Amino acid sequence: MELGNISKPTYGPGPEAPGSSTPGLVTMAHGFLRLVQPNPLPIDLLNFGQSQSKFSRENIHELLHYELGFLVCAVVGVLLIILVPLVGCCFCCCRC
């Protein structure tokens, strides 16, 4: 194993993403994630060394703005989980 020059290392290109047999599906998944989470993570709000009880309204507002896409997806999912069986039951029972 060759270490090379330790005091002045030379860096090559970064690791490449593994090849996929379904590039269309991978592109679609990444597009959905970019659509749901377009905002960068507010790292300054995450204080791991300090107490977490000092959240102000502004901090909570920024965190909710960061998580807005996921919250909308969760609300739509819950509505579908509740409404689809309810509408199906109405169609089966009423037969209007």
BAKOL-17310 format. One record per residue: y, x, z of N, C-alpha, C in turn. Coordinates in steps of 0.05 Angstrom, whole numbers, plus 5000, padded with zeros to 4 digits. Each point is the difference from the previous one (the first is absolute). Last residue first. Example, Ala and Ser with C-alpha at 12.3 -4.5 7.8 and 13.67 -1.06 7.14 Angstrom:
BEGIN
495552575142502450165001502249855014 488550064999502449825000502450185000 
% end
This chain:
BEGIN
509434894892502149844987500250064970 494050275082499249954972502049824986 498750355098501749784989499149914972 495750735050499949755015501449774987 499850884960497249915004500049735014 508350434987498949934974497249885004 504250355076501449764991498849904974 496950825033499049785016501349734992 503250794960497349944991498749775015 508450325028500349864975497249934988 500150515079501249745005500249844974 497050914997498049815010501149725005 506450634969497849974980497849825012 507650275055500549784981497749964981 499950705069500249735012500149794978 499650914975497649955016500149725012 507650304952497749944982497549945016 507650255049500449744987497749934982 500050865038499549795020500349724989 502350734944497149995005499349795020 509150174983498849874977497049975004 504750485065500749725001498749844977 499050945001498549885022500549705002 505050524938497249974992498349875021 508950195022499949794980497249964990 501550715059500349755014499949764980 499850884966497549945013500249735015 507850334960498049944980497449925012 507050295058500549744988497949934979 501650815062497549854998500349734986 507650575014498050174989497449854995 506949565043500850044972497950184986 499249875092499249764986500750024971 502750715054497149994999499049754985 509350075017499250204981496950014996 503649445067500849904974499150194978 498950265089498149794993500649894973 506150615034497550144995497849804991 508449665028500250144974497450144992 500949585085499749804978500150134973 496650645076502249824998499549804978 493450635066500549894974502449815001 495050605068502950014994500549904972 491350165046501349755009502949994993 493250724987500249814978501449755008 500851085035498949745006500649804978 498951034972501749855019498749725006 496450654938500350145025501549845021 498549694909497450025014500350145027 506249414932500350215019497550035016 503849514908497550055013500350245018 507049714943499549785020497550055016 502850574927501750045023499749795021 495549974915498750195019501750035025 498849254922502250105017498950175022 495849814899499549965028502450125016 501649604900498850245013499749945030 499549234922501850135018498750255013 495749334940501850184986501850185018 491049365003501250195018501950194985 495449284955500049905027501650185019 498950264909501449745001500349905028 494950774983502850064996501749755001 490749905005501050135024502950074998 495749644924500349805021501150125026 498150594929502249834994500549795020 492450545008502450155007502549844993 491849624975500250015030502550155008 498049964908500849745010500350005030 496750774958502849964993501049735011 490950195009501650185017503049964995 494049554945500049885026501650175020 498950324912501649765000500249875027 494350764985502850075003501949754999 489650225019501549764995503050065003 493450665013498749864977501549744994 504150955042499049745007498749874975 503151045046499849824978498649745007 505750585072497449994987500049804977 508850555029498649765008497349994986 504550945024500249784980498449765010 505450845054497449884993500449774981 507450754995498749855021497449874992 503750944957500649714999498549865022 501650975026499349894974500849705000 503950895058498849735001499549914971 501250975059500649864975498549745000 503750705084497949854986501049884974 502650805067501349864979498049844984 497150455077502849995007501749854979 490550154989500549815022503049985006 493950264911502350105015500849795021 489849964968502550054985502150115018 490349725014502249885013502650034985 489049934973502450174998502349855012 488850025009502349835000502550185000 
% end
